[in-house]
Amino acid sequence: MISRGLSTTCRAAAACVVVVAALALPASALGHELDPGFLQVTESEPGVYAITFKVPTAGGRRMPLQPMFPVGCSETSPMTSRPSGTGFLERWQISCDGSLLGETIRIGGLERTYTDVMIRVELAEEEPLSYIVQSVDPSVIVGGEGQGSQGALAYAWLGFEHILLGIDHLLFVLGLLLIVQNRWMLVKTVTSFTVAHSITLAIATLGFASAPAAPLNAAIALSILFLGPEIVRVWRGETSLTIQHPWVVAFAFGLLHGFGFASGLTTIGLPSGEIPLALLLFNVGVELGQLVFVVVILALERAFRVLEIYWPRWAEMFPGYAVGSLGAFWTIQRTWMLLGG
Amino acid sequence: MTNRTRTLTAAVLGAGAIPGIADAHLVNTGFGPFYDGISHLFVTAPDILVVVALGLLAGLRGPTTGRTTLAVVIVAWTVGGLTGLALAPPVVWAAATTVTFLALGAALAVDREVPTGVVAALGLGVGLLHGFLNGAEAATSGIGLVGLAGSLSALAVMATLITALAVTWAQGWTRIVVRVAGSWITAIGILMLGWLFRPGA
């Protein structure tokens, strides 16, 4: 990282943190399966609401989530359900005794998951309201103050969460940090990764292109595996295109990772009017999460130098093997899933 | 040591030995038990303050004391945490954890020259006590070993960064800043003790 001499001080600890995180996170987080749900409630006429619920899947199964409306609301049309992307799209209609303003909407079953649900409520003669609810508090009071992450902040939070739970993205960034040789190269590499994934994130969110989840996840795993041997080459003092120009690799694979980030937004089926703002803020959240990770790693590197901590050879080599091994594991696992295993 | 000092010391240590009812400072981040464990360190005042105070105290004594204490506290916190996880006692010993950071804050503010072994021994005691309580909380709250791993990761990162910061601030006027931080930590400890032993508590 930064330079060969400096990198030896923090490689082991940085990799340990990531590997512990990788092992500790729920298995579903490893395969981009923690897509958020989306509940759209639209008042079509006074007291009548059209409900659209996009339910994410976990391990290929519909997550056991169920919107719960206030007492006094009842279904007035049967629910229709069909597969949609990586989840299920359900539609039905309810009728309530009065307005939903000030009433509580709860997502049943959310408290037993690690995913989020975005709730968007469009009431007649009111500005649309957006919320994100999580397992910690799976309900909102419509129009209430301080309800979860609201409005624009909700999208930024989604992005932040997506990168922190996307341990494969973080591992790829760590791999890049272990390869770059100086600070200027670090800036170029991180910037090119950011630009690249922003491009494909925008393309996918705006609907110009998409990538099927299974091969995409396998390709992202392959990008991590690719960095393992490159890190070994750095130790050996060898050179390669990746070592000389890591920003090129960061850009190329960043395009793939952008499609991965997009799953956090596209699965919730944004209203067209909100896409630009949502895209911008979701990306801000992703960048903030990535920045926090990079800053922590660089701060640790500096701290180890100040404390004159020198690692044994095996500890120095551990990060490269961690990146390569986890990349290989995910590549095999996701390819197996891709082939229907 | 005068009689008055002895009495005060005994009172403080005695207060620290009183166990309180379990009151886990766990935040459900929605990110899973690992991140819940990470957040635990930052929302539990005695834990984060003891890490800050110990890191600053060790760092002011130079890189050797800093890295020795760092290694000791991480290992002790891990051992204590695993023990607490296994035994899972339903207590938090709030007064004891307050006394530890109060005492370390005071030592930091006084800034007397002490050998590496003494600072490392403090790290050992702090790590075992706070780690044990962390492990117990992880067990009773259900975040378990994964949550404890998150808590330990946060501890290792924070302790490393703070100790290194103190090493770089050990000379000149910044040393005074670090000592002032110690006095603030002590003040917080006194306030917390007062709160814990307020009438009717």
Contacts between the chains, C-beta under 8 A, distances in Angstrom:
chain1	res1	chain2	res2	distance
A	13	B	156	7.3
A	13	B	160	7.5
A	17	B	153	5.5
A	17	B	156	7.8
A	17	B	157	6.9
A	20	B	34	7.8
A	20	B	149	5.4
A	20	B	153	5.7
A	21	B	34	6.2
A	21	B	153	7.4
A	24	B	32	7.7
A	24	B	33	7.4
A	24	B	34	3.8
A	24	B	146	4.6
A	24	B	149	5.3
A	24	B	150	6.5
A	25	B	32	6.0
A	25	B	34	5.9
A	26	B	32	5.4
A	29	B	32	7.2
A	114	B	30	6.6
A	114	B	31	6.5
A	114	B	32	4.9
A	116	B	30	6.8
A	134	B	28	8.0
A	134	B	30	3.4
A	135	B	28	6.5
A	135	B	30	5.1
A	136	B	27	7.8
A	136	B	28	3.9
A	136	B	29	7.2
A	136	B	30	5.1
A	161	B	30	7.7
A	161	B	31	6.8
A	164	B	31	6.4
A	164	B	35	7.2
A	165	B	31	6.2
A	165	B	32	7.7
A	296	B	157	6.5
A	299	B	161	5.6
A	300	B	157	6.6
A	300	B	160	6.2
A	300	B	161	7.0
A	302	B	164	6.8
A	303	B	160	4.8
A	303	B	161	5.3
A	303	B	163	7.3
A	303	B	164	3.4
A	303	B	165	7.8
A	304	B	160	7.3
A	304	B	164	7.7
A	306	B	63	6.8
A	306	B	164	4.1
A	306	B	167	5.1
A	306	B	168	5.8
A	307	B	63	5.0
A	307	B	66	5.2
A	307	B	67	4.6
A	307	B	70	7.0
A	307	B	160	7.3
A	307	B	163	6.4
A	307	B	164	5.4
A	307	B	167	6.4
A	308	B	63	4.7
A	308	B	64	7.9
A	308	B	67	6.9
A	309	B	67	5.4
